[in-house]
Amino acid sequence: MPREHGQERGNTLRVYLYAQRTWAGEKKHPAGIPLCPENMGRREERRLDMERVYKTMRNIGALSIGVGIVVTVIGIAAGTISIINGAFLLKRKSEITF
């Protein structure tokens, strides 16, 4: 049964990440990222970097959607409360004396 194109790509990247971790051994960048071995080509290294960028973009996109939903709900609630308070003041306009 043939594999899907995306599945092959995912497995290939997983293999590269595993190989990078294995070859780097205990050497790590100060940020905790395993260092690429010297025999790993620039193409594979760039692919790993792009994978990190895409994962970061995905996480930031999900966070942005969440923040947008929260801000929208708070805005709707504030607008509703303002309309209710305005209607209440207009209803009792005749009771206000100066």
RAZI-V184738 format. One record per residue. SS is DSSP state (H for helix, E for strand, L for the rest). PHI is phi in whole degrees, 0 to 359 (none if undefined). D_FIRST is the distance of its C-alpha to the first C-alpha in Angstrom with 1 decimal. Layout:
ss: <SS	SS>
phi: <PHI	PHI>
d_first: <D_FIRST	D_FIRST>
//
This chain:
ss: <L	L	L	L	H	H	H	H	H	H	H	H	H	H	H	H	H	H	H	H	H	H	H	H	L	L	L	E	L	L	L	L	L	E	L	L	L	L	L	L	L	H	H	H	H	H	H	H	H	H	H	H	H	H	H	H	H	H	H	H	H	H	H	H	H	H	H	H	H	H	H	H	H	H	H	H	H	H	H	H	H	H	H	H	H	H	H	H	H	H	H	L	H	H	H	L	L	L>
phi: <none	288	274	291	299	296	293	299	297	298	294	298	295	297	295	298	296	295	297	298	298	292	290	290	62	270	289	221	292	305	279	94	274	299	281	283	290	295	278	278	289	296	295	294	295	295	299	295	296	294	299	296	297	296	295	296	298	298	294	293	298	295	296	297	296	299	296	299	295	298	296	297	297	296	296	295	296	296	296	296	297	296	295	297	296	296	295	297	295	295	294	259	300	288	275	277	235	246>
d_first: <0.0	3.8	6.6	9.6	12.6	14.8	12.8	12.9	16.5	17.3	16.1	18.1	21.1	21.0	21.1	24.0	25.8	25.5	26.7	29.5	30.7	30.7	32.5	35.0	36.2	39.2	39.9	39.5	40.8	43.6	41.4	39.1	36.3	35.2	36.5	34.2	34.8	36.6	33.8	31.3	31.3	32.7	29.5	27.6	30.7	30.9	27.2	28.2	31.3	29.6	27.2	30.5	32.0	29.2	29.3	33.1	33.0	30.7	33.1	36.2	34.8	34.3	37.7	39.3	38.0	39.3	42.7	42.9	42.5	45.1	47.5	47.1	47.8	50.9	52.1	51.9	53.7	56.4	56.9	57.2	59.8	61.7	61.9	63.1	65.7	66.9	67.3	69.2	71.6	72.2	72.9	75.5	77.0	80.3	80.7	80.7	84.2	85.5>
//
